Amino acid sequence: MWYPPSMRPPIYVRPFTSAEQQVIDAGLRSPDAFVLRRCQILLASARGDHARLIAQRLGCDDQTVRNVIHRFNSDGLAVLTPGSSAPKRTPHAVFDPARRDQLRALLHQSPRTFGKKTSVWTLDTVAEVAYAEGITPRQVSGETIRNALAQLHVRWKRAKHWITSPDPAYARKKSHVTA
């Protein structure tokens, strides 16, 4: 059958082996909703249903159905095992050592230097300023900032107190208060 360039042909599961068929049939009785849903997708595809129809019947996204079919065709029954829900990108991708050093230097300054109305950093404020100053290539979350600080072996509680005053007598005044 011919499909226009904007449409891809429907994808279906490959034929099951007898062992796979037994596992998939048993999965229909599984108390685990994840396994049950995956087995339903696989069997519907084996019957010849296309992804959009399967998704409508099961109340999920058609891309989810395609992902399950692709994974079964490549990995077999491993598709019935949930993968990690951890994010695919990590703070390491955003904060290389040079950027972490820039982040440390940023935290040694007052947020007011960057037009903020407060003199105390919050994780979200650090994320906004880091993006605005070009330290990060994209807007990141406060948790990503916390993780980058952890890579510097710095706790956030300690980091937010790094600010120093331009007052020449600041060190004397601070030591008098903290002593």
C-alpha positions in Angstrom: 0.0 0.0 0.0 1.3 3.5 -0.8 1.4 6.2 1.8 1.9 9.9 1.2 5.2 11.3 2.5 3.5 13.0 5.5 2.1 9.6 6.6 4.1 6.7 7.8 2.8 3.2 7.4 1.2 1.7 10.5 3.5 -0.4 12.7 2.6 -3.8 14.1 4.2 -6.3 16.4 6.3 -9.1 15.0 4.8 -12.6 15.3 5.0 -14.0 18.9 6.9 -17.1 19.7 5.0 -19.7 21.7 6.8 -18.7 24.9 6.0 -15.0 24.3 2.4 -15.8 23.6 2.1 -17.7 27.0 3.7 -14.8 28.9 1.5 -12.2 27.2 -1.6 -14.3 27.9 -0.6 -14.6 31.5 0.0 -10.9 31.6 -3.7 -10.3 30.9 -4.4 -11.6 34.4 -1.6 -9.6 36.0 -2.5 -7.5 39.0 0.1 -5.0 37.8 -1.7 -2.4 35.6 1.6 -1.6 33.7 2.0 -5.3 32.6 -1.8 -5.6 31.8 -1.8 -2.5 29.6 1.3 -3.5 27.7 -0.1 -7.0 27.1 -3.4 -5.5 25.8 -1.4 -3.3 23.4 0.7 -6.2 22.1 -2.3 -8.4 21.5 -4.4 -5.7 19.8 -1.5 -5.0 17.5 -1.1 -8.7 16.7 -4.8 -8.7 15.8 -4.0 -6.0 13.2 -5.3 -2.9 15.0 -3.4 0.3 14.3 -1.9 2.4 17.0 -4.5 5.2 17.0 -7.4 2.6 17.4 -5.6 0.8 20.2 -4.9 4.1 22.0 -8.6 5.1 21.8 -9.7 1.7 23.1 -7.3 1.7 26.0 -7.4 5.4 26.8 -3.8 6.2 26.2 -1.7 8.2 23.7 -1.1 6.7 20.3 2.6 7.5 20.6 2.7 5.3 23.8 1.3 2.4 21.7 3.9 3.0 19.0 6.7 3.1 21.7 5.5 -0.3 23.1 5.4 -1.9 19.7 8.8 -0.6 18.7 10.3 -1.8 22.0 8.7 -5.2 21.8 10.0 -5.6 18.2 13.5 -4.8 19.4 13.7 -6.1 23.0 10.9 -8.7 23.2 9.3 -9.3 26.6 11.6 -6.7 28.2 8.8 -4.3 27.3 6.7 -5.8 30.2 9.3 -4.5 32.7 9.0 -0.8 33.7 12.1 1.3 33.0 13.6 4.0 35.1 11.5 7.1 35.7 14.6 9.1 36.2 15.1 12.1 33.9 17.2 11.4 30.8 19.2 14.6 31.3 21.3 15.2 34.4 22.8 18.3 35.9 26.2 17.2 34.6 25.0 18.0 31.1 24.3 21.6 32.1 27.0 22.3 34.7 30.5 21.3 33.6 33.3 22.3 36.0 33.7 25.8 34.4 30.0 26.5 34.8 30.0 25.3 38.3 32.8 27.7 39.1 30.8 30.5 37.5 27.8 29.5 39.6 29.9 29.6 42.8 31.1 33.1 41.8 27.5 34.2 41.1 26.4 33.1 44.6 29.1 35.3 46.2 27.3 38.3 44.8 24.1 39.9 46.0 20.9 39.2 43.9 20.4 43.0 43.9 23.4 43.2 41.6 21.3 41.5 39.0 18.2 43.6 39.5 16.4 41.4 42.1 14.5 43.0 44.9 15.9 40.8 47.6 19.3 40.4 49.1 18.9 36.6 49.7 19.2 34.0 47.0 16.6 31.4 46.4 17.2 28.4 44.2 14.8 29.6 41.6 16.3 33.1 41.7 19.8 31.6 41.1 18.4 29.5 38.2 16.8 32.6 36.6 20.0 34.7 37.0 22.3 31.9 35.8 20.2 31.6 32.6 20.1 35.4 32.2 23.9 35.7 32.7 24.6 32.8 30.2 25.9 30.4 32.8 23.3 27.9 31.8 22.3 27.3 28.1 18.6 26.9 29.1 16.3 27.7 32.0 16.9 25.1 34.7 15.1 24.2 37.9 16.1 25.1 41.5 16.7 21.4 42.1 19.3 21.4 39.2 21.0 24.3 41.0 21.0 22.3 44.2 22.6 19.3 42.5 25.3 21.5 40.9 26.1 22.9 44.3 26.3 19.4 45.7 28.9 18.6 43.0 30.9 21.5 44.5 30.5 19.9 47.9 28.4 22.9 49.1 25.1 22.7 50.8 22.5 25.2 49.8 22.1 26.3 53.4 25.7 27.4 53.5 25.7 28.8 50.0 22.9 31.3 50.6 25.0 33.0 53.3 28.0 33.8 51.1 26.9 37.3 50.4 29.2 40.0 51.6 28.6 43.7 51.9 30.5 46.4 50.1 30.8 48.2 53.5 34.5 48.4 54.4 33.7 47.6 58.0 31.6 44.6 57.1 34.1 42.0 58.3 34.5 43.7 61.7 30.7 44.1 62.1 30.0 40.5 61.1 32.6 39.1 63.5 31.2 41.2 66.3 27.7 39.8 65.7 28.7 36.1 65.2 31.3 36.1 68.0 
